[in-house]
Amino acid sequence: MNKLNLDRQIQDLVDGAPSDLGMQQAIVRAVAPVLKAVASKMQREEYFLVRGRDRGWLVTTLSNRTQPNLEKRAIYAFPTQGDARGFQKGDRGNLEVEAIPVTHILFQMLALREVDSVVFMDTPGNFERGTEIHRVNLQELVSRQLQEGARSRGVPPDIA
């Protein structure tokens, strides 16, 4: 993974954040280190995602084989455009495939409450094995980073 490209991706996120709400500072201090750490473990700098009719990312609902009542919702990120197009069979009308930087996918995952995880598929043509990143784990890492930053600036942890 090219560290320089990850830095550029993070800078794009910072530049796109509202400056008046302190969001840019929060991204730099807490979100960026987490995104870079997780993204650096991925094999690619960008992945292909499928967008649905509503322009949102296509979400796949998965059921547990032994406990069918347990479900999770995942977004799949593919190494090639062809893999993204060929993943789900059936009606493909109005679906688009888009290349998205890995840090941007992870950043969006922080806010997508209706999604439990993103699965990064790294081997073209192989839909059996991927790296799953759980939204809750990503949020916990950012929360810890925020707490560590507050402690280093002398802000009491129970300020709220």
N, C-alpha and C positions, 0 to 999 in steps of 0.2 A: 504494500500500500504506500502510495506516494504521500509523505507527510505534507509537502508543499501544497498538493492539491486539496488535502483535507483542510489545511489552513485557509485556502481560498473559499472552500465550501462554507466553512464557519463564518468567514468574513461576509459572505453573501447573506447568511442568516442574520448577522448583526446589522448589516446595512438595511435589510428589509424590515427590521423591528421598529416599533414606534419609539422615538427618542424621548418623548416627553413623559413617559410612564416609568422610566428606569429599566425598561425591558432590555435595552442594549447592554447595560451594565450587568444585569442578571444573566444574560446569555454568556457574556465574556467570563464572569466569575464562577458560575455554577453549571450552566448547561454545556458550554463548549468543552470543558475538560472531560465530561462524561461522554459526550458524543464522539469526541476524538478517540477516547480510549476504546469504546465499543466498536466504532467504525474501523479502527486500525486492525481489528481482529477479523474483519471481513476480507474476502479475497478480491473484491472489486470496488472501484470508486463510484460506480453507478450501477443501478439495476433497472430492469424493465418491470413496470407495474401496469396492470390492466385497470382502466377507468370505465366505470359503468355509465349507464344512461344519464344519471344525475351528475356526472362529472366527478363523482367520488370514487375512491379506489374500490375495486371489487373485493368484497369481503366473503370469505368462505366459512361456512359454519360446519364444524367438525363434531361428530358425536363419539363418545367413548364406546368402544366395542363391548366392554363388559358391563358398563352402566350407561345405557342409552339416554338416560335423563341428563347426564352430564354433557354439556356442550361448551365449545369455545369458538370464538370468532377470530379468524386469522386473515392476514393479508399476505399474499405470496409475492416475493420479489425475485425476478428471474435473471439469469446471466445473459440471455439473448432475447431479442425481439421475437424470434420464432418460438422459443420456449414459452414465452408469455402468451402468444397467440394460440398455442397448441395445448395448453394446460387443461382447460375445461372444455369438455365436449358439449354439444348442444347449440342453442341459439347464440350466435356471436354477433348478431346485428347490433349496431350502435355502440359497440365496445371499442375502445381505443387502447393502444399500447403506448406508453410514454417512458422515456429514460429519465431517471431521477437520481440525483446524487445521494449517496448512502447516508450522509449526515442529515439531509433534508427529510429522508424517510424516517429516520430515528426521531428527529425533532417533531415531526407531525404526529408520531406515535404517542408522544407525551400528552397530547390533547385529545386523542381519539378514544373517548370513553366506551364507545360501542365496539371497540376492537381489543382483544386480549393479547395478541402478539403479532409479530411479523416473522415470516419464515424466509430467510435468504437462501435461495437455491444457488449453488455455486458451480455445479457441473452441468454443462449443456446436455440436454436430453435426459437427465436423471431427475425424476420427480419424487424419488423415494427418500432422498436424504438432503437435509438442509440445516441451517443454523437458526434456531428459534430464539427470538428476543422477546421476552414478556414485557408488556407495557408497565405493569406494576413494579417490576424490578428496575426498569429504567427510571421510573418516577422516584423510587427509593434512593437510587444513586444520586439523582439530582438533589433530592431533599437533604441527603447527608452532606453533599458538597455545599449547599446553601448554609447548613448549620455550621460546618467547619469554617466557612468564610465569615459568618457572623461572630463566631468565637474569636477568630484571629483579629477582628476589628473591635473586640471588646463589647459586643452587643450581648446582653443577657439572653439565654436560650428561651426564657419564658416571657418574652416581651409582649406577646399578644394576650 
